[in-house]
Each structure stands twice: as C-alpha cells, then as structure tokens.
Amino acid sequence: MTIAILGGTGPQGQGLALRFAMAGIEVALGSRDAARSVEIARDLNAKLAGRPRCARIDGFENDRAVVAAEQFVMLAVPYAGHDATLRAIAPLLAGKTLVDLVVPLTPGDPKSVSMPPEGSATEAAQALLGERTRVVGALHNVSAHTLNHLDQSINCDVLVCGNDVDAAEAVAELVGRIGVAAYYAGPASSARCVEAITPLLIRLNISRKVPFSHAGIRIWAPGAPA
Amino acid sequence: MTIAILGGTGPQGQGLALRFAMAGIEVALGSRDAARSVEIARDLNAKLAGRPRCARIDGFENDRAVVAAEQFVMLAVPYAGHDATLRAIAPLLAGKTLVDLVVPLTPGDPKSVSMPPEGSATEAAQALLGERTRVVGALHNVSAHTLNHLDQSINCDVLVCGNDVDAAEAVAELVGRIGVAAYYAGPASSARCVEAITPLLIRLNISRKVPFSHAGIRIWAPGAPA
C-alpha cells in the first residue's frame, strides 16, 4: 500500500511519513516543490536505515503524490494553504479518501482556532471536494515533536471523524498501524471539537503550570491508572 | 466554605455534591423544588455517614442556594433550563463566580451538540449575566456515574475556561480538591471545544467498539504509560 502525505515536508508530515514507513506502508511525500520533497524523502529514508521492515518514502509534487496513492491522501499543510491545495488536486481525489489533518489555528495565536464558515477544516474540505471524495478528519492532535522522536511511543489517541462511517473506520484502522488508539468520533461536524483540541494542547504546552510539553489526549477508562 | 450546586438533584449535581462534601466543602444543593433538594441532601448525607471529615450538604431552592454560597455557584441543570435558571437568579450572582457545567446536547441525540448563537453555553451565560458575574466553564466531561461511585477515583482531567483568568484559576484550584487535575484551557470561547468533548465521550460510551464505558479524557504527557 502507498499513502500520500501532502505538505509532507513540514514537521508533522515528516513525522507521519517516518511512522507509516516504519509500519511497512509506502509513503508518497508531496510538496509544491518536487526537489524539496525528494530531498526530504532521502533524509527520512536515511533516518530509517538499519530499522527492519521499513517501507520507502519517495518525494513528489503534490499532484504526483496523489496519483501514487491507491486510496488514502493525507493533507498536512498549514491552514493558510488548505483550500488552495485542495482546489489544485480536487479532480485527482475523486474516488479516494482525503484524510484532513489541518487545524485552522488563528494566525498569530496558536492557542486558539478561527474556524471557517463551514464549521471546521474537515467540513470545508468536504464541501469543496463534493461527494466524489470521502473526507475524514484525523491525527490533528498528535504532536509533531513526538512523531519525529522515533524512540518515543505516541502519547495521543486519535479521534477520527467523517460523514462516511466506512471511510472513517478504514482511516482509524490505518492510523492504528502506527501504534495509536483511534476512535470514531462522529460525522464531519465533530471536527469542530477535534480540531479545536489542538490549540488547547498548545496552550498547555506553552503554560509553565503544566509539568510537560508535547502533551496529547487520551480516552481514559474508569479504573485505568492516572 | 460553602458552594452552591444548582440542578443539584440530577445525577451530575448529586455526584459533585458528594465529592465536594468529601473534600470538606459545604454544599448548598439547589433545585426549583426545595422539598426535593432537602430530601436528596438528606440521602446524600446518609451516603457519607461514617466517612471522616465530610462537610454537610443542605437542600434549598435555587435562589437560597446562591445566597448560601460565598463565591462559587455551580450550574448543573439540563441545557433546556440553562438560560431560564440563570435569568431567575442573575441579580443574586453579582460579584460571584458562576461555574457553568452545562453541555448543549442536541435534543434526542446526546452524541452531538447544538451550540447556542453565542458559541457555547459558557459564552451564553457570560453574555446573559454581564460583567458583574464572572463565568467559568468547567467539569463538563466528568461522568456522573463515576462521580457517584465513591470508591472510584475520577477518570477525567478537567478543562477550565473563562475570560477572567483569575476566576478560572480559582475554579481550577477548587475542582482540584476533589482529586482531579484541572487545567486552564483559555477564554470562554474554548468552551466550544470543551463542552463538545462530552458528546464525543458519550458516543464512545455507546459504541460497542470501545472496551469501556463512562470514559473520561486525560492530558497525556510524553513518556507516561498508556
């Protein structure tokens, strides 16, 4: 299997590429700049050298990365590029599943969100792409820092949302392969909550009152240890 | 210290009354029906009999409960009664801190929220009460079931939000006394996320795919056990 990660040259995209490659899933790393994604892919493969059973990471321009993916295309661009990136590749996404990781952080204040009129980035993506592409929001809350520190397990459960339950469950299964618990959190409108958890975590990370940074969230069962 | 809990005869209010009384904090349990709150308070005190250092729980009509509280008035009514309850007691709340626990669950579908035009219940409360009352959102995500099972520790961190940081920090300190970690999650607008976490947890609790019910959320530090 090959998945695409667009905006894959940023910290979150790079970390996810490493984690999926470690899980044996080929990654087509997309960027507006093919030379840059090729270079980053080479660096990432070098980081994985010596680890057993890793799949390859290859760099492409965004549209070529979409074509390389059979089913799952992850969008990990900054919010400022969310709509423009989708418009540029929309026809290529028909029949595939867009996994939207983007959080509409407020420009200049990453401790808050400024949601689009549709309610969330995931809903905006679904409205923009129409019915031919299934949009699933996922992986918004996982710290890029943690993803890139391969010796650490990922301290974040993943809340997955989308109007197509089958697509969302398939994404939850995919995401589970990098070693996280993933839960179906409801239709695309749930992304209004799920995306907004990220700035809450950023606020805690910035705060001196919390004794850790790079925090995640966990669904906490009764009786489980603190 | 005495705190008021309005809507205190419901499951969440009862559970919180027990937990605060166990922490040595007197509780004025408020209801529209004074006879009912007196009766429930008697039952709750009976449940605490034999436990050391518990404070008393007393039943009142809502307005009398507000008067009994020096500073903190918790609102734990169903969303349908949120605005009407606040309007009825608004003058009595001047100079006090309203701790709003209410989640605007969609009628007939507790797996989703239907936020008021202000954005969240906390924001609606602040708009309704004006500047004389400091409104802090807190304790939305804690399972009533867990609160009422006194042998269980509370499997939920508490996200506290409000426009007055000092008031929010004071509420976080108060909430911490029942044995939970409480974090400042930003201004009242953060309640759009914090309140919406509750229906996500309700969805997980209903789902057969999650191996537990009465789930909470936890802020998860890197390196902490799963």
Chai-1 contact restraints between the chains, C-beta under 6 A:
chainA,res_idxA,chainB,res_idxB,connection_type,confidence,min_distance_angstrom,max_distance_angstrom,comment,restraint_id
A,T146,B,P222,contact,1.0,0.0,6.0,A-B,restraint_1
A,Q152,B,P222,contact,1.0,0.0,6.0,A-B,restraint_2
A,N155,B,W220,contact,1.0,0.0,6.0,A-B,restraint_3
A,N155,B,P222,contact,1.0,0.0,6.0,A-B,restraint_4
A,Y183,B,L204,contact,1.0,0.0,6.0,A-B,restraint_5
A,A185,B,L200,contact,1.0,0.0,6.0,A-B,restraint_6
A,G186,B,R203,contact,1.0,0.0,6.0,A-B,restraint_7
A,C193,B,C193,contact,1.0,0.0,6.0,A-B,restraint_8
A,C193,B,A196,contact,1.0,0.0,6.0,A-B,restraint_9
A,A196,B,C193,contact,1.0,0.0,6.0,A-B,restraint_10
A,L200,B,A185,contact,1.0,0.0,6.0,A-B,restraint_11
A,R203,B,G186,contact,1.0,0.0,6.0,A-B,restraint_12
A,L204,B,Y183,contact,1.0,0.0,6.0,A-B,restraint_13
A,F212,B,A221,contact,1.0,0.0,6.0,A-B,restraint_14
A,H214,B,P222,contact,1.0,0.0,6.0,A-B,restraint_15
A,A215,B,I219,contact,1.0,0.0,6.0,A-B,restraint_16
A,A215,B,A221,contact,1.0,0.0,6.0,A-B,restraint_17
A,G216,B,W220,contact,1.0,0.0,6.0,A-B,restraint_18
A,I217,B,I217,contact,1.0,0.0,6.0,A-B,restraint_19
A,R218,B,R218,contact,1.0,0.0,6.0,A-B,restraint_20
A,R218,B,W220,contact,1.0,0.0,6.0,A-B,restraint_21
A,I219,B,A215,contact,1.0,0.0,6.0,A-B,restraint_22
A,W220,B,N155,contact,1.0,0.0,6.0,A-B,restraint_23
A,W220,B,G216,contact,1.0,0.0,6.0,A-B,restraint_24
A,W220,B,R218,contact,1.0,0.0,6.0,A-B,restraint_25
A,A221,B,F212,contact,1.0,0.0,6.0,A-B,restraint_26
A,A221,B,A215,contact,1.0,0.0,6.0,A-B,restraint_27
A,P222,B,T146,contact,1.0,0.0,6.0,A-B,restraint_28
A,P222,B,Q152,contact,1.0,0.0,6.0,A-B,restraint_29
A,P222,B,N155,contact,1.0,0.0,6.0,A-B,restraint_30
A,P222,B,H214,contact,1.0,0.0,6.0,A-B,restraint_31
